[in-house]
Amino acid sequence: MATRDEMLSFLLLEAIYSDENREVQGENISPFPEVKIIFEQYGLDDNDEEDTSQKCYSIFIHKNAGKKKFNFPLHESAFSLIVHRPDQEVYFRAWYDNGEDSLSLNDTDEAISESEISPEEIDEVIVNLYSRYS
């Protein structure tokens, strides 16, 4: 079975490869109705200049996303920022290197610990999503 990181990477790469406007900040690019995936920002190069080959994405997995016919609910926003719901979702971050076609997820255990959802519960949701779409 694939690891949590491999399953999340699959979901993100499907979004990156399938969306033409994947670099519109804050716009949901997920091809999966149960998951929200957004482009956050570009990275910086050694001179602190914007590096458009380094891209940061956010993956929001809702605790109910493993259920059939679930659609990810809209987020509220404040000052043009998404209001995260730690009691309902886990927020993962990942960096994609366009030049090398490589992906690096931030610490997924830490992301889960910042939510109110147990690792077992969110892992079950991720496995359900991966099984459904891979």
C-alpha atoms as an extended CHARMM CRD file, in Angstrom:
* protein
*
       134  EXT
         1         1  MET       CA              0.0000000000        0.0000000000        0.0000000000  PROA      1               0.0000000000
         2         2  ALA       CA              1.1260000000        3.5370000000       -0.7130000000  PROA      2               0.0000000000
         3         3  THR       CA              2.2250000000        5.7730000000        2.1450000000  PROA      3               0.0000000000
         4         4  ARG       CA              0.2680000000        8.8480000000        3.2500000000  PROA      4               0.0000000000
         5         5  ASP       CA              2.8290000000       11.0820000000        1.5280000000  PROA      5               0.0000000000
         6         6  GLU       CA              2.5630000000        9.0930000000       -1.7090000000  PROA      6               0.0000000000
         7         7  MET       CA             -1.2290000000        9.2810000000       -1.6700000000  PROA      7               0.0000000000
         8         8  LEU       CA             -1.2440000000       13.0420000000       -1.0080000000  PROA      8               0.0000000000
         9         9  SER       CA              1.3970000000       13.5090000000       -3.7150000000  PROA      9               0.0000000000
        10        10  PHE       CA             -0.8180000000       11.6250000000       -6.1640000000  PROA      10              0.0000000000
        11        11  LEU       CA             -3.7850000000       13.9170000000       -5.4140000000  PROA      11              0.0000000000
        12        12  LEU       CA             -1.6770000000       17.0590000000       -5.7710000000  PROA      12              0.0000000000
        13        13  LEU       CA              0.0860000000       15.9790000000       -8.9560000000  PROA      13              0.0000000000
        14        14  GLU       CA             -3.2520000000       15.0960000000      -10.5610000000  PROA      14              0.0000000000
        15        15  ALA       CA             -4.3570000000       18.6720000000       -9.8410000000  PROA      15              0.0000000000
        16        16  ILE       CA             -1.1100000000       20.2230000000      -11.0760000000  PROA      16              0.0000000000
        17        17  TYR       CA             -1.0350000000       18.2170000000      -14.3000000000  PROA      17              0.0000000000
        18        18  SER       CA             -4.7360000000       18.6200000000      -15.0830000000  PROA      18              0.0000000000
        19        19  ASP       CA             -5.2740000000       22.3300000000      -14.4640000000  PROA      19              0.0000000000
        20        20  GLU       CA             -4.3610000000       25.0570000000      -16.9290000000  PROA      20              0.0000000000
        21        21  ASN       CA             -4.6800000000       27.8900000000      -14.3800000000  PROA      21              0.0000000000
        22        22  ARG       CA             -2.8670000000       26.2400000000      -11.5020000000  PROA      22              0.0000000000
        23        23  GLU       CA             -1.0400000000       29.4150000000      -10.5370000000  PROA      23              0.0000000000
        24        24  VAL       CA             -3.9870000000       31.6040000000       -9.6110000000  PROA      24              0.0000000000
        25        25  GLN       CA             -3.3980000000       32.2780000000       -5.9380000000  PROA      25              0.0000000000
        26        26  GLY       CA             -6.1110000000       30.8680000000       -3.6900000000  PROA      26              0.0000000000
        27        27  GLU       CA             -8.1960000000       29.2780000000       -6.4620000000  PROA      27              0.0000000000
        28        28  ASN       CA             -9.2620000000       25.6570000000       -5.9740000000  PROA      28              0.0000000000
        29        29  ILE       CA             -7.6110000000       23.5630000000       -8.7050000000  PROA      29              0.0000000000
        30        30  SER       CA             -8.5970000000       20.1440000000       -7.3910000000  PROA      30              0.0000000000
        31        31  PRO       CA            -10.1170000000       17.7840000000       -9.9510000000  PROA      31              0.0000000000
        32        32  PHE       CA            -11.6620000000       15.9390000000       -6.9890000000  PROA      32              0.0000000000
        33        33  PRO       CA            -14.8330000000       17.5070000000       -5.5170000000  PROA      33              0.0000000000
        34        34  GLU       CA            -14.0060000000       16.1800000000       -2.0310000000  PROA      34              0.0000000000
        35        35  VAL       CA            -10.6110000000       17.9050000000       -1.8070000000  PROA      35              0.0000000000
        36        36  LYS       CA             -9.4790000000       21.5220000000       -1.9930000000  PROA      36              0.0000000000
        37        37  ILE       CA             -6.0520000000       22.2160000000       -3.5290000000  PROA      37              0.0000000000
        38        38  ILE       CA             -4.7870000000       25.7460000000       -4.0310000000  PROA      38              0.0000000000
        39        39  PHE       CA             -1.6720000000       27.4440000000       -5.3230000000  PROA      39              0.0000000000
        40        40  GLU       CA             -0.2700000000       29.5500000000       -2.4830000000  PROA      40              0.0000000000
        41        41  GLN       CA              2.8840000000       31.2540000000       -3.6490000000  PROA      41              0.0000000000
        42        42  TYR       CA              6.1520000000       31.0740000000       -5.5490000000  PROA      42              0.0000000000
        43        43  GLY       CA              9.3940000000       30.3460000000       -3.7810000000  PROA      43              0.0000000000
        44        44  LEU       CA             12.3770000000       32.6730000000       -3.6060000000  PROA      44              0.0000000000
        45        45  ASP       CA             15.7740000000       32.1850000000       -5.2240000000  PROA      45              0.0000000000
        46        46  ASP       CA             19.1500000000       32.8560000000       -3.5760000000  PROA      46              0.0000000000
        47        47  ASN       CA             18.7400000000       36.6030000000       -4.2320000000  PROA      47              0.0000000000
        48        48  ASP       CA             15.2880000000       36.7190000000       -2.6120000000  PROA      48              0.0000000000
        49        49  GLU       CA             13.7210000000       37.1370000000       -6.0500000000  PROA      49              0.0000000000
        50        50  GLU       CA             10.5270000000       35.3060000000       -6.9680000000  PROA      50              0.0000000000
        51        51  ASP       CA             11.3290000000       31.8780000000       -8.4570000000  PROA      51              0.0000000000
        52        52  THR       CA              8.3850000000       30.7710000000      -10.6030000000  PROA      52              0.0000000000
        53        53  SER       CA              9.7630000000       27.2350000000      -10.8900000000  PROA      53              0.0000000000
        54        54  GLN       CA              9.2590000000       26.7430000000       -7.1210000000  PROA      54              0.0000000000
        55        55  LYS       CA              5.5560000000       26.5820000000       -6.2370000000  PROA      55              0.0000000000
        56        56  CYS       CA              3.8410000000       26.1100000000       -2.9050000000  PROA      56              0.0000000000
        57        57  TYR       CA              0.4610000000       24.3750000000       -2.7810000000  PROA      57              0.0000000000
        58        58  SER       CA             -2.0210000000       23.7330000000        0.0090000000  PROA      58              0.0000000000
        59        59  ILE       CA             -4.0700000000       20.5530000000        0.2190000000  PROA      59              0.0000000000
        60        60  PHE       CA             -7.1550000000       20.5880000000        2.4330000000  PROA      60              0.0000000000
        61        61  ILE       CA             -8.5800000000       17.1980000000        3.3820000000  PROA      61              0.0000000000
        62        62  HSD       CA            -11.9470000000       17.3540000000        5.1300000000  PROA      62              0.0000000000
        63        63  LYS       CA            -12.8440000000       14.6990000000        7.6840000000  PROA      63              0.0000000000
        64        64  ASN       CA            -15.9230000000       13.7790000000        5.5990000000  PROA      64              0.0000000000
        65        65  ALA       CA            -14.1010000000       13.6590000000        2.2550000000  PROA      65              0.0000000000
        66        66  GLY       CA            -14.0870000000        9.8550000000        2.2210000000  PROA      66              0.0000000000
        67        67  LYS       CA            -17.8760000000        9.7460000000        2.0560000000  PROA      67              0.0000000000
        68        68  LYS       CA            -19.6010000000        9.2940000000       -1.2850000000  PROA      68              0.0000000000
        69        69  LYS       CA            -21.0590000000       12.4300000000       -2.9040000000  PROA      69              0.0000000000
        70        70  PHE       CA            -19.2400000000       14.7390000000       -0.4730000000  PROA      70              0.0000000000
        71        71  ASN       CA            -18.2840000000       18.1380000000       -1.8940000000  PROA      71              0.0000000000
        72        72  PHE       CA            -15.6650000000       20.2220000000       -0.1660000000  PROA      72              0.0000000000
        73        73  PRO       CA            -17.4210000000       23.1420000000        1.5560000000  PROA      73              0.0000000000
        74        74  LEU       CA            -16.4070000000       26.6970000000        0.7440000000  PROA      74              0.0000000000
        75        75  HSD       CA            -14.0550000000       28.3980000000        3.1720000000  PROA      75              0.0000000000
        76        76  GLU       CA            -14.7980000000       31.6870000000        4.8100000000  PROA      76              0.0000000000
        77        77  SER       CA            -12.1430000000       34.3040000000        4.2360000000  PROA      77              0.0000000000
        78        78  ALA       CA            -10.7920000000       37.2380000000        6.1690000000  PROA      78              0.0000000000
        79        79  PHE       CA             -8.4500000000       39.8520000000        4.6930000000  PROA      79              0.0000000000
        80        80  SER       CA             -8.1950000000       37.7190000000        1.5100000000  PROA      80              0.0000000000
        81        81  LEU       CA             -6.9720000000       34.7220000000        3.5380000000  PROA      81              0.0000000000
        82        82  ILE       CA             -8.6940000000       31.3750000000        3.9610000000  PROA      82              0.0000000000
        83        83  VAL       CA            -10.0560000000       30.7060000000        7.4300000000  PROA      83              0.0000000000
        84        84  HSD       CA             -8.8380000000       27.2050000000        8.2420000000  PROA      84              0.0000000000
        85        85  ARG       CA            -11.1640000000       24.8390000000       10.1490000000  PROA      85              0.0000000000
        86        86  PRO       CA             -8.9250000000       22.5860000000       12.2810000000  PROA      86              0.0000000000
        87        87  ASP       CA            -11.9710000000       20.8210000000       13.7490000000  PROA      87              0.0000000000
        88        88  GLN       CA            -13.0940000000       19.7680000000       10.2410000000  PROA      88              0.0000000000
        89        89  GLU       CA            -10.0140000000       19.4960000000        8.0320000000  PROA      89              0.0000000000
        90        90  VAL       CA             -6.2750000000       18.9780000000        7.8470000000  PROA      90              0.0000000000
        91        91  TYR       CA             -4.1670000000       21.4860000000        5.9510000000  PROA      91              0.0000000000
        92        92  PHE       CA             -1.0860000000       20.0370000000        4.2290000000  PROA      92              0.0000000000
        93        93  ARG       CA              1.5550000000       22.0770000000        2.3620000000  PROA      93              0.0000000000
        94        94  ALA       CA              3.8000000000       20.9560000000       -0.4550000000  PROA      94              0.0000000000
        95        95  TRP       CA              6.4550000000       22.4500000000       -2.6980000000  PROA      95              0.0000000000
        96        96  TYR       CA              6.5970000000       21.5590000000       -6.3710000000  PROA      96              0.0000000000
        97        97  ASP       CA              9.7630000000       22.1440000000       -8.3990000000  PROA      97              0.0000000000
        98        98  ASN       CA              8.6160000000       22.6980000000      -11.9690000000  PROA      98              0.0000000000
        99        99  GLY       CA             12.1390000000       22.4790000000      -13.4050000000  PROA      99              0.0000000000
       100       100  GLU       CA             12.8510000000       19.0820000000      -11.8640000000  PROA      100             0.0000000000
       101       101  ASP       CA              9.2340000000       17.8530000000      -11.7750000000  PROA      101             0.0000000000
       102       102  SER       CA              9.6450000000       16.9660000000       -8.1030000000  PROA      102             0.0000000000
       103       103  LEU       CA              7.3720000000       17.3150000000       -5.1100000000  PROA      103             0.0000000000
       104       104  SER       CA              8.1750000000       17.7150000000       -1.4250000000  PROA      104             0.0000000000
       105       105  LEU       CA              5.4730000000       17.5670000000        1.2300000000  PROA      105             0.0000000000
       106       106  ASN       CA              5.9350000000       19.3930000000        4.5150000000  PROA      106             0.0000000000
       107       107  ASP       CA              5.7760000000       17.1770000000        7.6160000000  PROA      107             0.0000000000
       108       108  THR       CA              2.3540000000       15.4940000000        7.3830000000  PROA      108             0.0000000000
       109       109  ASP       CA              2.4130000000       14.2970000000       11.0120000000  PROA      109             0.0000000000
       110       110  GLU       CA              2.8700000000       17.8920000000       12.1380000000  PROA      110             0.0000000000
       111       111  ALA       CA              0.0210000000       19.0580000000        9.8980000000  PROA      111             0.0000000000
       112       112  ILE       CA             -2.2870000000       16.4670000000       11.4300000000  PROA      112             0.0000000000
       113       113  SER       CA             -1.2150000000       17.4000000000       14.9680000000  PROA      113             0.0000000000
       114       114  GLU       CA             -2.3040000000       20.9930000000       14.2480000000  PROA      114             0.0000000000
       115       115  SER       CA             -5.8560000000       19.7990000000       13.5730000000  PROA      115             0.0000000000
       116       116  GLU       CA             -8.4610000000       18.2820000000       15.8700000000  PROA      116             0.0000000000
       117       117  ILE       CA             -8.7090000000       15.1540000000       13.7240000000  PROA      117             0.0000000000
       118       118  SER       CA             -6.9250000000       11.9630000000       14.7100000000  PROA      118             0.0000000000
       119       119  PRO       CA             -4.1900000000       10.5360000000       12.4610000000  PROA      119             0.0000000000
       120       120  GLU       CA             -6.2270000000        7.3210000000       12.0780000000  PROA      120             0.0000000000
       121       121  GLU       CA             -9.3330000000        9.2190000000       10.9710000000  PROA      121             0.0000000000
       122       122  ILE       CA             -7.5500000000       11.3680000000        8.3770000000  PROA      122             0.0000000000
       123       123  ASP       CA             -5.4980000000        8.4220000000        7.1080000000  PROA      123             0.0000000000
       124       124  GLU       CA             -8.7120000000        6.4850000000        6.4990000000  PROA      124             0.0000000000
       125       125  VAL       CA            -10.0780000000        9.4200000000        4.4800000000  PROA      125             0.0000000000
       126       126  ILE       CA             -6.8690000000        9.7100000000        2.4390000000  PROA      126             0.0000000000
       127       127  VAL       CA             -6.8550000000        5.9540000000        1.7180000000  PROA      127             0.0000000000
       128       128  ASN       CA            -10.4980000000        6.1460000000        0.5900000000  PROA      128             0.0000000000
       129       129  LEU       CA             -9.7420000000        9.0450000000       -1.7580000000  PROA      129             0.0000000000
       130       130  TYR       CA             -6.6170000000        7.3810000000       -3.1430000000  PROA      130             0.0000000000
       131       131  SER       CA             -8.4870000000        4.1030000000       -3.7180000000  PROA      131             0.0000000000
       132       132  ARG       CA            -11.2900000000        5.9410000000       -5.4720000000  PROA      132             0.0000000000
       133       133  TYR       CA             -9.0890000000        7.9260000000       -7.8790000000  PROA      133             0.0000000000
       134       134  SER       CA             -5.8500000000        6.0220000000       -8.4630000000  PROA      134             0.0000000000
